[in-house]
Amino acid sequence: MRMLGSSRPLWTRPWETKWLSSPTFVASFMDAGFVYVAFTENAEEALSCGKVCAVCCGVWK
């Protein structure tokens, strides 16, 4: 899974999981004013990523 961090919102609903192009799924979530995006080929992993982002995606603290 790859991670990107951005200081500006990528989508209006940061916890929404979006499908970009097969087989890549994107999970985004906010933490301390930053929007993090995780790229994965596993849809279930993308869905669970925002819920437990610190564990699943290794959010930078």
Secondary structure, 3 states (H helix, E strand, C coil): CEEEEECCCCCCCCCCEEEEECCEEEEEEEECCEEEEEEECCHHHHHHHCCCHHHHCCCCC
